[in-house]
């Protein structure tokens, strides 16, 4: 799979993988069902993408010539609703 990002766009998959590893290391499945853990990871990723994207956008406002922080040509802050939509789908249709 070809990963395409600009500037700090690689933080999108890195955030997801880091949270998944933390949840696995903490063995969260003992406390909540596996599907709920996936939903929680996606919701946490959504919040992270939103605030990180807005912070990077505000920080780089003085240097528009550098370009935006994107992953698959989508700015980081727009990955928040995408991730949240996946979380809603997993919540309403678990195990499908």
Protein Blocks (a to p, Z undefined) as FASTA:
>chain_A
ZZddehjlmmmmmmmmmmmmmmmmnommlmpcfklmmmmmmmmmmmmmmmmmmmmmmmmm
mmmmnopadeehiafklmmmmmmmmmmmmmmmghZZ
